[in-house]
Amino acid sequence: MSIGQLQFHAAPPGSAVTIVGSPRTAASYEDEIIEHRNMAALLRAEIVKDEDLLRQKDQLIDQRSLANSESIHRLLNDLQIVVSLLSLQSRKSADAETASQLTAAASRVATIARVHRRLQSLDHLQSLALKQFLVDFCVDFSMFLGADQAIAVEGIEILVPSNTGIPLSLIVNELITNAVKYGTGGIAVLLAPDSRKGYALSVSNDGPALPEGFDLTAGNGQGMRIIRSFVERIGGELHVGRRDNGQGTRFTVLFG
């Protein structure tokens, strides 16, 4: 039986098997060496090309990163101008309701700017320590509004993705704004484990409790629409009830 140039000769049991092949010539070895050298040269050329493409890609990334940083810087400056204009208009407005709405709008814009600044300070990390973030956030909130109510942040510390932390911060902003507007006494922000969804973030105050059977989905106010939108974005659940002492109002966002 033969395969190519190899020939296999049957041998009696117990004897060695002899494989007979055509002898290699010096020229065939030289051809094979040349072929390997050519292949190595092609591989080196491909490596150089790939390295050049990687350098170009890194340069583009650096350019885009610089452009993105400049764009964010301009955006934050523009947001600050908007906040200043809204605050100025609120002070000039003779109508109390209009002044209140302008102040609320300024608060929301300023909160967005603060969130972006804080996220920029995280050096583009994919996650953040939520409790500490909320502590700093609430300090900024109190300073901005000059609220008489103290805002306490308690509970566990967890790491969450930035695309979850931002909506949660904006939800807390709206809930604290409502607590300052309608509530009395201290405001409590609590971050705790939840056996069903994973975590529960609540904001409560000592003001008047919402009526029994209050329908969250029926609220047409801008703040409530914003809250529902962000809760839906992170796949969470929004619940409302009273504090443990049966007084005040507690809004709770369940998320995982």
C-alpha positions as a Markdown table, in Angstrom:
| # | Residue | x | y | z |
|---|---|---|---|---|
| 1 | Met | 0.0 | 0.0 | 0.0 |
| 2 | Ser | 1.4 | 3.4 | -0.9 |
| 3 | Ile | 0.5 | 7.0 | 0.3 |
| 4 | Gly | 2.1 | 9.6 | -1.8 |
| 5 | Gln | 5.8 | 8.6 | -2.1 |
| 6 | Leu | 5.7 | 6.5 | 1.1 |
| 7 | Gln | 5.5 | 2.7 | 0.7 |
| 8 | Phe | 4.4 | 0.4 | 3.5 |
| 9 | His | 5.6 | -3.3 | 3.1 |
| 10 | Ala | 3.8 | -5.9 | 5.0 |
| 11 | Ala | 6.1 | -7.8 | 7.4 |
| 12 | Pro | 5.7 | -11.1 | 9.3 |
| 13 | Pro | 4.3 | -10.8 | 12.8 |
| 14 | Gly | 6.9 | -9.8 | 15.3 |
| 15 | Ser | 9.2 | -8.2 | 12.7 |
| 16 | Ala | 10.0 | -4.5 | 12.3 |
| 17 | Val | 8.0 | -2.4 | 9.8 |
| 18 | Thr | 10.2 | -0.6 | 7.2 |
| 19 | Ile | 9.1 | 2.7 | 5.6 |
| 20 | Val | 10.7 | 3.4 | 2.3 |
| 21 | Gly | 10.6 | 7.1 | 1.0 |
| 22 | Ser | 12.1 | 9.1 | -1.8 |
| 23 | Pro | 15.4 | 10.7 | -0.6 |
| 24 | Arg | 15.3 | 14.5 | -0.1 |
| 25 | Thr | 17.6 | 16.6 | -2.2 |
| 26 | Ala | 19.6 | 19.7 | -1.1 |
| 27 | Ala | 17.6 | 21.8 | -3.5 |
| 28 | Ser | 14.3 | 20.7 | -1.8 |
| 29 | Tyr | 15.6 | 21.8 | 1.6 |
| 30 | Glu | 16.7 | 25.2 | 0.2 |
| 31 | Asp | 13.3 | 25.7 | -1.4 |
| 32 | Glu | 11.6 | 24.9 | 1.9 |
| 33 | Ile | 14.0 | 27.3 | 3.8 |
| 34 | Ile | 13.2 | 30.1 | 1.3 |
| 35 | Glu | 9.5 | 29.4 | 1.6 |
| 36 | His | 9.7 | 29.7 | 5.4 |
| 37 | Arg | 11.8 | 32.9 | 5.1 |
| 38 | Asn | 9.3 | 34.4 | 2.8 |
| 39 | Met | 6.4 | 33.5 | 5.1 |
| 40 | Ala | 8.3 | 35.0 | 8.1 |
| 41 | Ala | 8.9 | 38.2 | 6.1 |
| 42 | Leu | 5.1 | 38.4 | 5.3 |
| 43 | Leu | 4.3 | 37.9 | 9.0 |
| 44 | Arg | 6.7 | 40.6 | 10.0 |
| 45 | Ala | 5.1 | 43.0 | 7.5 |
| 46 | Glu | 1.6 | 42.2 | 8.8 |
| 47 | Ile | 2.8 | 42.8 | 12.4 |
| 48 | Val | 4.3 | 46.1 | 11.4 |
| 49 | Lys | 1.0 | 47.0 | 9.6 |
| 50 | Asp | -1.1 | 46.0 | 12.6 |
| 51 | Glu | 1.2 | 48.0 | 15.0 |
| 52 | Asp | 0.8 | 51.0 | 12.8 |
| 53 | Leu | -3.0 | 50.6 | 12.8 |
| 54 | Leu | -3.0 | 50.3 | 16.6 |
| 55 | Arg | -1.0 | 53.5 | 16.9 |
| 56 | Gln | -3.4 | 55.3 | 14.6 |
| 57 | Lys | -6.3 | 53.9 | 16.7 |
| 58 | Asp | -4.7 | 55.1 | 19.9 |
| 59 | Gln | -4.2 | 58.6 | 18.4 |
| 60 | Leu | -7.9 | 58.7 | 17.4 |
| 61 | Ile | -9.0 | 57.6 | 20.9 |
| 62 | Asp | -6.8 | 60.3 | 22.5 |
| 63 | Gln | -8.2 | 62.9 | 20.1 |
| 64 | Arg | -11.7 | 61.9 | 20.7 |
| 65 | Ser | -11.1 | 61.8 | 24.5 |
| 66 | Leu | -9.7 | 65.3 | 24.4 |
| 67 | Ala | -12.7 | 66.5 | 22.2 |
| 68 | Asn | -15.1 | 64.8 | 24.6 |
| 69 | Ser | -13.5 | 66.5 | 27.6 |
| 70 | Glu | -13.7 | 69.9 | 25.9 |
| 71 | Ser | -17.3 | 69.2 | 25.0 |
| 72 | Ile | -18.2 | 68.3 | 28.5 |
| 73 | His | -16.4 | 71.4 | 29.8 |
| 74 | Arg | -18.4 | 73.6 | 27.5 |
| 75 | Leu | -21.6 | 71.8 | 28.5 |
| 76 | Leu | -21.0 | 72.3 | 32.2 |
| 77 | Asn | -20.3 | 76.0 | 31.5 |
| 78 | Asp | -23.5 | 76.3 | 29.5 |
| 79 | Leu | -25.4 | 74.6 | 32.3 |
| 80 | Gln | -24.1 | 77.0 | 34.8 |
| 81 | Ile | -25.2 | 79.9 | 32.6 |
| 82 | Val | -28.7 | 78.4 | 32.4 |
| 83 | Val | -28.8 | 78.0 | 36.2 |
| 84 | Ser | -27.8 | 81.6 | 36.7 |
| 85 | Leu | -30.4 | 82.9 | 34.2 |
| 86 | Leu | -33.1 | 80.8 | 35.8 |
| 87 | Ser | -32.2 | 81.9 | 39.3 |
| 88 | Leu | -32.1 | 85.6 | 38.1 |
| 89 | Gln | -35.6 | 85.2 | 36.5 |
| 90 | Ser | -37.0 | 83.6 | 39.6 |
| 91 | Arg | -35.8 | 86.5 | 41.8 |
| 92 | Lys | -37.3 | 89.0 | 39.3 |
| 93 | Ser | -40.6 | 87.3 | 39.0 |
| 94 | Ala | -43.5 | 88.9 | 40.8 |
| 95 | Asp | -45.6 | 85.7 | 40.6 |
| 96 | Ala | -44.8 | 83.3 | 43.5 |
| 97 | Glu | -45.8 | 80.2 | 41.5 |
| 98 | Thr | -43.6 | 81.2 | 38.5 |
| 99 | Ala | -40.7 | 82.0 | 40.8 |
| 100 | Ser | -41.1 | 78.5 | 42.4 |
| 101 | Gln | -41.1 | 76.7 | 39.1 |
| 102 | Leu | -38.0 | 78.7 | 37.9 |
| 103 | Thr | -36.2 | 77.8 | 41.1 |
| 104 | Ala | -37.1 | 74.1 | 40.7 |
| 105 | Ala | -35.9 | 74.2 | 37.1 |
| 106 | Ala | -32.6 | 75.8 | 38.2 |
| 107 | Ser | -32.2 | 73.1 | 40.9 |
| 108 | Arg | -32.7 | 70.3 | 38.3 |
| 109 | Val | -30.2 | 71.8 | 35.9 |
| 110 | Ala | -27.7 | 72.4 | 38.7 |
| 111 | Thr | -28.1 | 68.8 | 39.8 |
| 112 | Ile | -27.4 | 67.5 | 36.4 |
| 113 | Ala | -24.2 | 69.6 | 36.2 |
| 114 | Arg | -23.1 | 68.4 | 39.7 |
| 115 | Val | -23.7 | 64.8 | 38.7 |
| 116 | His | -21.6 | 65.2 | 35.6 |
| 117 | Arg | -18.8 | 66.9 | 37.5 |
| 118 | Arg | -18.8 | 64.1 | 40.1 |
| 119 | Leu | -18.7 | 61.5 | 37.5 |
| 120 | Gln | -15.9 | 63.2 | 35.7 |
| 121 | Ser | -14.0 | 63.2 | 39.0 |
| 122 | Leu | -14.2 | 59.4 | 39.1 |
| 123 | Asp | -11.7 | 59.1 | 36.2 |
| 124 | His | -14.2 | 57.3 | 34.0 |
| 125 | Leu | -14.7 | 54.4 | 36.3 |
| 126 | Gln | -17.5 | 52.1 | 35.3 |
| 127 | Ser | -19.0 | 51.9 | 38.9 |
| 128 | Leu | -19.3 | 54.2 | 41.9 |
| 129 | Ala | -19.8 | 53.8 | 45.7 |
| 130 | Leu | -23.4 | 54.8 | 45.8 |
| 131 | Lys | -23.7 | 55.8 | 49.5 |
| 132 | Gln | -20.7 | 58.1 | 49.5 |
| 133 | Phe | -21.9 | 59.6 | 46.2 |
| 134 | Leu | -25.3 | 60.3 | 47.8 |
| 135 | Val | -23.7 | 61.8 | 50.9 |
| 136 | Asp | -21.7 | 64.3 | 48.7 |
| 137 | Phe | -24.7 | 64.8 | 46.5 |
| 138 | Cys | -27.0 | 65.7 | 49.4 |
| 139 | Val | -24.4 | 68.1 | 50.9 |
| 140 | Asp | -24.3 | 69.9 | 47.5 |
| 141 | Phe | -28.1 | 69.9 | 47.5 |
| 142 | Ser | -28.4 | 71.4 | 50.9 |
| 143 | Met | -25.9 | 74.1 | 50.1 |
| 144 | Phe | -27.6 | 75.0 | 46.8 |
| 145 | Leu | -31.1 | 75.2 | 48.2 |
| 146 | Gly | -30.1 | 76.6 | 51.6 |
| 147 | Ala | -32.7 | 74.2 | 53.1 |
| 148 | Asp | -33.5 | 74.4 | 56.8 |
| 149 | Gln | -34.1 | 70.6 | 56.9 |
| 150 | Ala | -31.2 | 68.4 | 57.6 |
| 151 | Ile | -30.6 | 65.6 | 55.1 |
| 152 | Ala | -29.2 | 62.4 | 56.5 |
| 153 | Val | -27.8 | 59.6 | 54.4 |
| 154 | Glu | -27.7 | 56.2 | 56.1 |
| 155 | Gly | -27.4 | 52.5 | 55.3 |
| 156 | Ile | -25.0 | 50.2 | 53.5 |
| 157 | Glu | -22.4 | 51.0 | 50.9 |
| 158 | Ile | -22.6 | 49.3 | 47.5 |
| 159 | Leu | -21.0 | 49.6 | 44.1 |
| 160 | Val | -23.3 | 50.3 | 41.2 |
| 161 | Pro | -22.7 | 51.0 | 37.5 |
| 162 | Ser | -22.6 | 54.6 | 36.6 |
| 163 | Asn | -25.6 | 54.2 | 34.3 |
| 164 | Thr | -27.6 | 53.1 | 37.4 |
| 165 | Gly | -26.1 | 55.7 | 39.8 |
| 166 | Ile | -27.0 | 58.7 | 37.7 |
| 167 | Pro | -30.7 | 57.9 | 37.4 |
| 168 | Leu | -30.8 | 57.1 | 41.1 |
| 169 | Ser | -29.2 | 60.4 | 42.0 |
| 170 | Leu | -31.7 | 62.3 | 39.8 |
| 171 | Ile | -34.6 | 60.4 | 41.5 |
| 172 | Val | -33.2 | 61.3 | 44.9 |
| 173 | Asn | -33.0 | 64.9 | 43.7 |
| 174 | Glu | -36.7 | 65.0 | 42.8 |
| 175 | Leu | -37.7 | 63.2 | 46.0 |
| 176 | Ile | -35.7 | 65.6 | 48.2 |
| 177 | Thr | -37.1 | 68.6 | 46.3 |
| 178 | Asn | -40.6 | 67.4 | 47.1 |
| 179 | Ala | -39.7 | 66.8 | 50.7 |
| 180 | Val | -38.3 | 70.3 | 51.0 |
| 181 | Lys | -41.3 | 71.8 | 49.3 |
| 182 | Tyr | -44.1 | 69.8 | 51.2 |
| 183 | Gly | -42.5 | 68.3 | 54.2 |
| 184 | Thr | -41.2 | 69.4 | 57.6 |
| 185 | Gly | -38.4 | 68.3 | 59.9 |
| 186 | Gly | -35.5 | 66.1 | 58.8 |
| 187 | Ile | -35.1 | 64.3 | 55.5 |
| 188 | Ala | -33.7 | 60.7 | 55.6 |
| 189 | Val | -32.1 | 58.9 | 52.6 |
| 190 | Leu | -31.6 | 55.2 | 53.3 |
| 191 | Leu | -29.8 | 52.6 | 51.2 |
| 192 | Ala | -30.6 | 49.1 | 52.4 |
| 193 | Pro | -30.7 | 45.5 | 51.1 |
| 194 | Asp | -33.9 | 44.1 | 49.6 |
| 195 | Ser | -34.7 | 40.4 | 49.5 |
| 196 | Arg | -36.6 | 40.5 | 46.3 |
| 197 | Lys | -34.9 | 43.1 | 44.0 |
| 198 | Gly | -31.5 | 43.4 | 45.6 |
| 199 | Tyr | -31.5 | 47.0 | 47.0 |
| 200 | Ala | -33.9 | 49.6 | 48.3 |
| 201 | Leu | -33.2 | 53.3 | 48.2 |
| 202 | Ser | -35.8 | 55.4 | 50.1 |
| 203 | Val | -36.3 | 59.1 | 50.8 |
| 204 | Ser | -38.6 | 60.1 | 53.7 |
| 205 | Asn | -39.6 | 63.1 | 55.7 |
| 206 | Asp | -41.8 | 64.1 | 58.6 |
| 207 | Gly | -44.3 | 66.2 | 56.6 |
| 208 | Pro | -47.9 | 65.3 | 56.1 |
| 209 | Ala | -48.5 | 61.7 | 54.8 |
| 210 | Leu | -50.0 | 61.0 | 51.4 |
| 211 | Pro | -53.6 | 59.9 | 51.5 |
| 212 | Glu | -54.3 | 56.2 | 51.7 |
| 213 | Gly | -54.5 | 54.5 | 48.3 |
| 214 | Phe | -52.4 | 57.3 | 46.6 |
| 215 | Asp | -51.8 | 56.2 | 43.0 |
| 216 | Leu | -48.2 | 56.8 | 41.8 |
| 217 | Thr | -49.2 | 56.3 | 38.2 |
| 218 | Ala | -51.8 | 59.0 | 38.4 |
| 219 | Gly | -49.4 | 61.8 | 39.3 |
| 220 | Asn | -49.1 | 64.1 | 36.4 |
| 221 | Gly | -46.6 | 66.6 | 38.0 |
| 222 | Gln | -43.3 | 67.1 | 36.2 |
| 223 | Gly | -41.3 | 65.7 | 39.2 |
| 224 | Met | -43.3 | 62.5 | 39.4 |
| 225 | Arg | -43.1 | 61.9 | 35.7 |
| 226 | Ile | -39.3 | 62.4 | 35.9 |
| 227 | Ile | -39.1 | 59.9 | 38.8 |
| 228 | Arg | -41.2 | 57.3 | 37.0 |
| 229 | Ser | -39.1 | 57.7 | 33.9 |
| 230 | Phe | -35.8 | 57.1 | 35.7 |
| 231 | Val | -37.2 | 54.2 | 37.7 |
| 232 | Glu | -38.3 | 52.5 | 34.5 |
| 233 | Arg | -34.9 | 53.2 | 32.9 |
| 234 | Ile | -33.1 | 51.1 | 35.6 |
| 235 | Gly | -35.8 | 48.4 | 35.6 |
| 236 | Gly | -36.8 | 49.3 | 39.2 |
| 237 | Glu | -40.0 | 49.6 | 41.2 |
| 238 | Leu | -41.4 | 52.7 | 42.9 |
| 239 | His | -43.4 | 52.4 | 46.1 |
| 240 | Val | -44.9 | 54.9 | 48.5 |
| 241 | Gly | -45.9 | 54.6 | 52.1 |
| 242 | Arg | -45.3 | 56.0 | 55.6 |
| 243 | Arg | -42.4 | 56.1 | 57.9 |
| 244 | Asp | -42.0 | 53.4 | 60.6 |
| 245 | Asn | -43.7 | 55.7 | 63.1 |
| 246 | Gly | -46.7 | 56.0 | 60.8 |
| 247 | Gln | -46.0 | 59.6 | 60.1 |
| 248 | Gly | -44.7 | 61.5 | 57.1 |
| 249 | Thr | -44.1 | 60.0 | 53.6 |
| 250 | Arg | -41.6 | 57.5 | 52.3 |
| 251 | Phe | -40.8 | 56.9 | 48.7 |
| 252 | Thr | -38.8 | 53.8 | 48.0 |
| 253 | Val | -37.1 | 52.7 | 44.8 |
| 254 | Leu | -36.3 | 49.0 | 44.5 |
| 255 | Phe | -33.5 | 48.1 | 42.1 |
| 256 | Gly | -31.0 | 45.3 | 41.4 |
